[in-house]
Amino acid sequence: MSVIAANNRLFVIDLDYTVPFEQIEPLLAPHMAFVAQAYQQGHFLLSGPKEPRTGGIVLAQAPDLETLQALLAQDPFITENVVQLTISSFQPSNMAPALRDVLLGAAD
């Protein structure tokens, strides 16, 4: 079984905080609840804060950009306008064998 759905595209979401971190902190718990839901729904594959803590990175999947944007519009970071997003779609052309087995399913 594949983690990446056959009809989905992969996206890298680069979040940059546009306000001081003190304004981000009160939104962390609701943001993380949103993130947990996105994982549960199968949209998010990897995520985490940048080092230094200036934003975060998400590897996501969705059928198209519009579907992903509709999902992200529910994120408290977006609704409170405290981040700027850069979204890049990509098709992996190379992958470590261990990731291929996990993400695409082991070959029969």
C-alpha positions in Angstrom: 0.0 0.0 0.0 1.3 3.4 -0.9 1.4 6.4 1.4 1.2 8.7 -1.6 -2.2 8.4 -3.3 -2.0 7.6 -7.0 -3.7 10.8 -8.1 -1.9 13.1 -5.7 0.9 15.6 -6.4 3.6 16.4 -3.8 4.0 19.9 -2.5 6.7 21.6 -0.4 5.1 24.3 1.8 7.6 26.9 3.1 6.1 29.0 5.9 7.8 32.2 7.0 6.6 34.1 10.1 5.7 37.7 9.3 5.3 38.7 12.9 7.5 38.3 16.0 7.5 34.9 17.6 5.7 36.3 20.6 2.7 36.7 18.4 3.1 33.1 17.0 3.2 31.4 20.4 -0.5 31.9 21.3 -1.4 30.3 18.0 0.9 27.2 18.3 -1.7 24.9 20.0 -4.5 25.6 17.5 -2.0 25.4 14.7 -0.8 22.0 15.9 -4.4 20.8 16.2 -4.8 21.7 12.5 -1.5 19.9 11.7 -2.7 16.8 13.5 -5.9 16.8 11.5 -4.0 17.2 8.2 -1.9 14.2 9.1 -5.0 12.2 10.1 -6.6 13.0 6.7 -3.4 11.9 4.9 -2.5 15.4 3.5 0.7 16.0 5.5 3.7 13.6 5.2 6.5 15.5 7.0 6.6 18.8 8.9 8.6 20.8 11.4 10.0 24.1 12.4 12.9 25.7 10.6 16.3 26.2 12.3 16.5 29.0 13.3 12.8 29.3 14.3 11.6 31.6 11.5 8.8 29.4 10.2 8.3 25.8 9.1 8.4 23.3 6.3 5.7 20.8 5.3 5.8 18.1 2.7 2.2 17.5 1.7 0.1 15.7 -0.9 -3.1 16.7 -2.6 -4.8 16.1 -5.9 -4.1 19.7 -7.0 -2.9 23.1 -5.7 -6.5 24.4 -5.2 -7.3 21.5 -2.9 -4.2 22.2 -0.9 -4.9 25.9 -0.7 -8.4 25.2 0.6 -6.9 23.0 3.3 -4.3 25.5 4.3 -6.9 28.3 4.5 -8.1 26.6 7.7 -4.7 26.8 9.5 -4.8 29.4 12.3 -1.5 30.7 11.1 -3.2 31.6 7.8 -6.5 32.9 9.3 -4.6 35.1 11.7 -2.3 36.3 8.9 1.0 35.6 10.7 2.8 33.6 8.0 3.7 34.0 4.4 3.5 30.7 2.3 5.6 29.6 -0.7 4.1 26.4 -2.2 6.1 24.4 -4.7 4.8 21.3 -6.5 7.2 18.7 -7.5 7.5 15.2 -8.9 10.3 13.1 -7.3 12.6 11.7 -9.9 15.0 10.1 -7.4 14.4 8.6 -4.0 16.3 6.6 -1.4 15.2 2.9 -1.6 13.9 3.0 2.0 11.7 6.0 1.2 10.4 4.3 -2.0 9.3 1.3 0.0 7.5 3.4 2.6 6.0 6.1 0.4 5.2 4.2 -2.8 4.8 0.7 -1.3 7.3 -2.2 -1.4 7.7 -3.9 -4.8 5.9 -7.2 -5.0 
